[in-house]
Amino acid sequence: VAFTYGNDSDDEPLPFIPPVNFNTKITYDANLGGALKLNSIYIQQQNFLEQNRIAEEELKNEDYHLIDFGFNMSYKAYNFSFVVKNVFDQEYTDHLSRLKTTFEDFAVPNPGRDIVFNLKYNF
């Protein structure tokens, strides 16, 4: 859990204070034996609560929840990893984003689903 609270000298909220957020991650590490090994598999949930304690000229943020999934395998000198971030393609704008304005509450959302495949050879 992460919680940040701050006021200026006039007892007003400071700008760019992140919302309360918490993460939950379940990881399974396995050595299945043999040449092909499943090193780990995980699922992670990230929760960001609504930020409505804002400074002047700052926009409120809605809450959002992200799910990530990934695994890591190895075969001899090769290491494979596969990760999907934001599995359900949740549209959201981080409260700390500089890509938003009070003009008509315009905001550029963060990137959607992200899929990464990594292949590494150890020599």
Protein Blocks (a to p, Z undefined) as FASTA:
>chain_A
ZZdddddfkopacehiacddddddddddddeejjbdcfbdcdddddddddfbdcehiacd
dddddddddddddehjbccddddehklopacddfklcbbcfehoiacddddddddddddd
dZZ
